[in-house]
Amino acid sequence: PYYYSTYEDEDETRRSDTEKVMILGGGPNRIGQGIEFDTCCCHAIMALRQDGIEAILINCNPETVSTDYDLSDRLYFEPLRAEEVLAICEVEKPEGVIVTLGGQTPLNLAHTLERAGVRLLGTGTSAIDRAEDRDRCRELLDGLGIPSPRAGSARTEDDAARVAAGIGYPVMVRPSYVLGGRAMQVVYEEDGLRRFFAEAAAVSGEHPVLIDAFLEGAVEFDVDAVCDGQEVLIGGILQHIEEAGIHSGDSYAVLPPHSASPGTIATMREWTRAIAIELGIVGLVNVQFAEHRGTVHVLEINPRASRTVPFIEKATGVDLAAIATRCMLGRSLADQGAREGTTGGRVYVKGPVFPFRRFPRTDHILGPEMKSTGEVMGSGADFGEAFARAQLACGQGLPTHGVAFISVKDADKEAASLVARDLAELGFRLLATSGTAAFLNGRGIDAVAVPKVGEDVPHIGQVIRTGGVQMVINTPLGRRSRYDESAIRREARALDIPCITTMAGARAAVDGIRALKRGLVGVWALQARG
């Protein structure tokens, strides 16, 4: 049954004497907090019911699977606020409440519920604080001898300028306690910091604005694991395809990592275990790493389910959320017979889905603030095939012939020349803006210069509009890019032409095009993993 609350005399709730556990869902879908967390809640509900425990769910999103009337034993359509949750706890009297599967929304209620006498299952509030409080997290990492980027916090613009000067530019500026990279930005000088600080401070509210050293050019990784308090099971390691500065939810990612060295992978596994044990994690934990100039850094520790858990579960066949739920109930990993999964020799690529078709005037520039609203999975025998399939699943297939237009900022021209050479070898004709064309021609690559938007006609916008381009590679100059750059991207989007805004994405696209030219082999079922 499912219930709604109101303030009246009658209570229709039918409480049983069976052991029961309450799960707090993720609430409304929005950028940064989506259906991935609902998947974890669903798997937890099914695990509880399989073990003979009543599963009670509180959620307020009718578009989720967890709020199907027959999934949980009892469903409460209620806002995820302390008043409503405590009222339901008073009626149901559950053995415990799980707050670590629904994302940041239920996690933010942990302290209030605990102070009210509610028993929280799994990772405790002290561990949550140590992971989420920037200073305490740094103390934790320093104590374990694990590197992390230099960082600080500030409440005023002048404080922020002093902190950033001490760290050294570029820096990442972001509010505290937000999901989806909301109001995050990379800044390269004090003027940019002062312009952006007010926006970050407004989102941060009573909490300080966080300022971290930005590891430009770093390769980032997500590690998801389950800990029972004593032992750790590594669920999977996802390597981001886009380099640092692109939000993890907007970056393509590959499992297993396709370019990380065995030493880097071993280091991340070792440090994830050390962090989980030191924190006393019971349940899921996500650790974000960055490899920068040969050194691995920890960027962030999330003592909860992450948005990458369902993807890893699908790829490996291991139900991490169910295992974590049973750990929260006191069962060890060994008692459950939990084992790490493998991808069976396959490569899996997670691709973001963007809402640009619904919002055609939104620019395609990717950055620290998340823009994607969904994700897809591509699987293949190698990275190129998996990436090509992910692109197809996103509704943005890659061309195998035709004309590619390239316009990149100066810092990307060397990398662009390698991509351009590969595209030419694959049979593409190349167009470019004057500066990029001159650079490519100087490297012995044949590229025809075409005027920018607003210059001579036909300019590049008109060429795209008349079907003269099949792929666009355009890396912007900054957050507020020039008019001609955004016009190019809008024209490409209007015609569903692939528009790639990072060089890492362009390199991946070349691999995907090679796979398409070889030919994709049929459909492969996840169940054939073996």
Secondary structure as UniProt FT lines:
FT   STRAND          2..3
FT   STRAND          20..24
FT   TURN            31..32
FT   HELIX           35..50
FT   TURN            51..52
FT   STRAND          54..59
FT   TURN            62..63
FT   TURN            66..67
FT   TURN            69..71
FT   STRAND          74..77
FT   HELIX           82..92
FT   STRAND          96..98
FT   HELIX           104..107
FT   TURN            108..109
FT   HELIX           110..115
FT   TURN            116..117
FT   HELIX           125..132
FT   HELIX           134..144
FT   STRAND          151..154
FT   HELIX           157..167
FT   STRAND          171..174
FT   TURN            180..183
FT   STRAND          185..187
FT   HELIX           190..204
FT   TURN            205..206
FT   STRAND          209..213
FT   TURN            216..217
FT   STRAND          219..228
FT   STRAND          232..240
FT   TURN            244..245
FT   TURN            248..250
FT   STRAND          253..255
FT   HELIX           262..279
FT   STRAND          282..292
FT   TURN            293..294
FT   STRAND          295..302
FT   TURN            307..308
FT   HELIX           309..316
FT   HELIX           320..328
FT   TURN            329..330
FT   HELIX           333..336
FT   TURN            344..345
FT   STRAND          347..353
FT   TURN            356..358
FT   TURN            360..361
FT   STRAND          374..380
FT   HELIX           383..393
FT   TURN            394..395
FT   STRAND          403..407
FT   HELIX           410..412
FT   HELIX           413..425
FT   TURN            426..427
FT   STRAND          429..432
FT   HELIX           434..442
FT   TURN            443..444
FT   STRAND          448..449
FT   TURN            453..454
FT   HELIX           460..465
FT   TURN            466..467
FT   STRAND          471..474
FT   HELIX           483..494
FT   TURN            495..496
FT   STRAND          499..500
FT   HELIX           503..518
FT   HELIX           526..529
//
